[in-house]
Amino acid sequence: MDESSRPLDTLNASRNKTVLVELKNGLSYVGKLRAFDIHINVVLENAEEYHNGEVKRKLGTVFIRGDTITILSPA
């Protein structure tokens, strides 16, 4: 079985790398993926909040609830 054959394996391969997280409310966050759980709740470090492609805030460490996420992708 290859390393990224299951969704959580793919997510684990992105740990400590920069990821893009898009939410149901239209906001996006870019930051370093530090942790996640089976519900895809995630912790990002050095996170920046984007709205309509523009940086709105630099937030540092954030926790994002998994049921609000629509896309989680390597940046």
Secondary structure in CASP SS format (residue, H / E / C, confidence):
PFRMAT SS
TARGET T0000
AUTHOR 0000-0000-0000
METHOD secondary structure of the structure
MODEL  1
M C 1.00
D C 1.00
E C 1.00
S C 1.00
S C 1.00
R C 1.00
P H 1.00
L H 1.00
D H 1.00
T H 1.00
L H 1.00
N H 1.00
A H 1.00
S C 1.00
R C 1.00
N C 1.00
K C 1.00
T E 1.00
V E 1.00
L E 1.00
V E 1.00
E E 1.00
L E 1.00
K C 1.00
N C 1.00
G C 1.00
L C 1.00
S E 1.00
Y E 1.00
V E 1.00
G E 1.00
K E 1.00
L E 1.00
R E 1.00
A E 1.00
F E 1.00
D C 1.00
I C 1.00
H C 1.00
I C 1.00
N C 1.00
V E 1.00
V E 1.00
L E 1.00
E E 1.00
N E 1.00
A E 1.00
E E 1.00
E E 1.00
Y E 1.00
H E 1.00
N C 1.00
G C 1.00
E E 1.00
V E 1.00
K E 1.00
R E 1.00
K E 1.00
L E 1.00
G E 1.00
T E 1.00
V E 1.00
F E 1.00
I E 1.00
R C 1.00
G H 1.00
D H 1.00
T H 1.00
I E 1.00
T E 1.00
I E 1.00
L E 1.00
S E 1.00
P E 1.00
A C 1.00
END
